[in-house]
């Protein structure tokens, strides 16, 4: 009779321990461990155009850009937000956790701040700073934005896509017409629309 409670206690402790460790695996890595920059063996113009083409291919909207300083701010509002447990949220790219009590998360937005800077020789480096936020609602009322932590998946993916485009492992950039203009092989159509 005494062996049963002892065995039950051991199994219970082991189950709780494994559950705890499994839960820890869903949290994102520390920001300093995320690969968020890369240097390419290409000139500034080629890297700049490759970054713009990659953003366009991923359907990420450019909010602002300054070619002289190499700064781009882009936003993606099409990221799927999942509720993996009651009141706990994440996506493929970020972990949101739990909002305040009686609140739910709905829309997830990714903001990408990209810096393209010339390096020594004919090299150019790209750094991408990613932040995510989800809209919070109480009932049907919007109450603000909830910050979500990057899992470190999008950053290396984006840098790798830029690399693939630069070194010819991609198909050519598609052309399209804008408001009746003929298609152009230039990258002007990636410029954000002015208000």
Secondary structure, DSSP 8 states (H G I E B T S, - for coil): -HHHHHHHHHHHHHHHHHHHHHHHTTS---GGGS--EEEESS-HHHHHHHHHHHHHHTT-EEEEEETTTTEEEEEEEEE--EEEETTEEE-SSEEEE--STT-EEEEEEEEEEEEEEE-SSS-EEEEEEEEEEEEEEETTEEEEEEEEEE-SSHHHHHHHHHHHHHTT-S--------TT----SSSGGGS----
